[in-house]
Amino acid sequence: MSATERPRPLSIDSARRIALAAQGFSSGSRPAGREPGLAAVTAAVRRLGLLQLDSVNVFCRAHYMPLFSRLGPYDTGLLDRIAGHGHGRLDRRLVEYWAHEASLIPIEHHRLFRWRMEERDRIWSGMRRVLTERQELIAQTLSMVRERGPVRARDTGHRRARVAAGEMWNWHEGKVALEALFFTGAIGAWRRINFERHYDLMERILPAEVLAEPFPERAEAHRELARLAARALGVATLADLADYWRITPRDLAPRVDELVARGELLPVRVTGWESEAYLWHEARRPRAVPARALLSPFDSLVFFRPRVERLFDFRYRIEIYTPQARRVHGYYVLPFLLDERLVARVDLKADRQAGVLRVLGAFAEADAERTRVAAELAAELELCAGWLGLRRVEVGDRGDLAEPLRRAL
């Protein structure tokens, strides 16, 4: 863009619709009477570029939920099949790496993170210490994977030490060495079984044609990642684009400028946003987005909280790590998307033993039409419960939406 050109104005309503469409929410995303097949599941992941992984399973594994939010009830075995989760058939189309956080990404995108694999000063201190000070342990662990792989952390022969106060993960040295090798790209997750990584050499995980592709230079990789983020977000600030792959805005800014010069990103000024934004040149601009979805805290539509506030005027914080007495809404709270707004939030727990989806708390936004929100949320909760194999939905007493929701059910 030349110095005389001004960013195009874009209303916040238009920006919201563009963002929702880019993230896979549209009137045809949940075809009635037809369960999504392998092609639809694969296409949905490719549209988003990643599915974030998380170990919390109080409601539903984080990587399963975004596809349900967009496609409706689907066979999670299809995602397992292309991701290498469980013991079943493997038709690998996804691989695991530190993309946003720990994430599933298309196999061909693994090479775009070679620059991250080489930036050892940015990894966690424990892994950095092992890489620099315990090279014999690293060599032994890599040799073990080469000779015996796939292996689990427990196969290294190391044992956990006593848990130290404040430690988030109580990893033994064998696990740290495996994770360090995973970070540097020497090994990967061959499968996850019961959500436990089974590590193996990357040449035994990725197809030969993917392995044969050369690694891009750092600038080229950042440019392609900026493209992928822009396509997935539709309209975004530099901070939004950078957070999608956890690249610093300073590092990504030159690549964004290049995409602007090429006409792939169009500078826009979104009403109410302080920072300049960029519109993906192929972004759809629907007149309306009649969406209805529960959103995981790790869904790419909402995982960058500043963007959520700008797009939806919705302040959202995950409270998993907040002491119970200080939680405002609950432990595992999901925003509820209705049409083009986030209108409520619900604290959910899947009581698998009792066959019940428990709504521990339900809270409406101040301007929400509660009767309609309760009716639509009830329908979505019943749909979700059936997908999870739960027989019914039960609503607790917490929150101003609890009683209307109970009546709607």
C-alpha angles and dihedrals in degrees: 000000000000123000091255096053119095126211113261115251117248125184119233090240091056091046090052093051092047091050093049093048092048089052092055102262112135141129092267099043093095107046110203116242096005124096113220114255133210093282093054093047092049093046092050092054092047091051091055095039093217147028113213117227125217133171098223109108103170090119112003135331108272097236094054097053103064091061092050089049090057105028104028122225110003137162106269087201087075091060090045089052095055094038099046097243120151129000098293134103116318122217098160117212098140133054133188127248143135096278104140093344120323100333147163111242134174109278093241091059096060089086090059090072099057089109089058092048089057096048098088094162089069099054125095116290094243093055092042090053092051092047093051103032105027103047091145090057090048091050092047092048093048090048090051092051091048093050102035107019141179091058138166127223090255089059092067092077094235122126132212119259122226110293112262121218112267095016112141096193123025097210123172120220093263091057091046091052092049091049091048090053089046091053093050091050097244091118136016144190106286090182141341113225115185083353091297116130118240105200127213140157114288090235088063093048107042123061117256093248091055092047089052092059113100119244112254121236115260095259092048091049092049090049092053092045089051088054092050092048092047092051091048095047101038094204122023147154121240088260091054093051092046095048093052089073098018094248117149114256088233091058094044099044096082091051091050089052089053092052090049090052090051092050094243092114120043117203112235137175110224116207110258096010116119095203127063114256136206128226118212105239093231097042116137115239106203122187091224138004111207095195130161119183148138109230126214114230085243097050112128090234091065110017093100099064098194088058091050090056093048095046102038107015084237121138108210129179128171111233102192091112095039116101109257094245091058098046115116101193106008148271104295108019123178124197115231116225117205119178102318102335139074098237106169146002130222133197105221137191127178107219095197096176092056094036092236134132102215120207100203093180137004123193129181124210114249096254097040122124094236100197093055094039091052092050094049093042091050090053092049093048091051090049091049093047091054091049090052092050094249120141102216148000122243123191125210128209103260119109138026092267095053097090097044089047092050090052092048091053 
